[in-house]
């Protein structure tokens, strides 16, 4: 499985990789949205949702419109329901609030990927 991690904080990238680490996962790091757009063949996208949320939702829409579309998990520090709904409406499969629990992120990424593969 190929996992694209879109996050500009190296600390958060490292944490995500530790949480999701499995022998069958190849991690691709993209510290910028522009670098993220270069990667076509991925199974799951974990994206740090930044403020303002619009550039993030635009990128989520791009990934969600690909065929086949990867599973998309967005990490956000904005816990307002309006922001979460915008992210989901853009095409994210799951939104995980930061700070997150390891099991919560692992479950979101794995279940979203399974749902995309089964669907």
C-alpha positions, 0 to 999 in steps of 0.5 A: 500500500502506498500512503501519501502524507501531506504535512509541512511539519516534520514532527507531525510527518514522523508521528504519522509514519510511526502510528501507521508503520507496517511492513506493507506500507510505502510512505511518500512525504509531501511537505507542500500541496504542489509536491502532493499533486505530483503523486498519482498512484497512491492508496491512501492520502493523509493530509493536514488540513490547514487554515484557511481550509479552502486550499486544503479542500481544493486538494482533497477534491483533486484527489477524490476525483481521481480514478481510482480515488485514494482513501482520504483522511484529513487531520485538523485542529479546527474542531468546529463542525462547519470546517469538518463538514467542508472537508467531508463535502470536499471528498475526505473519507474521514476527519481526525481531530488533532491531537489524535490518538494513535488507534484513532488515526490507524483505524481511520486510515485502514478502514477508509482504505478497506472501504475504497477497495471493497467499494 
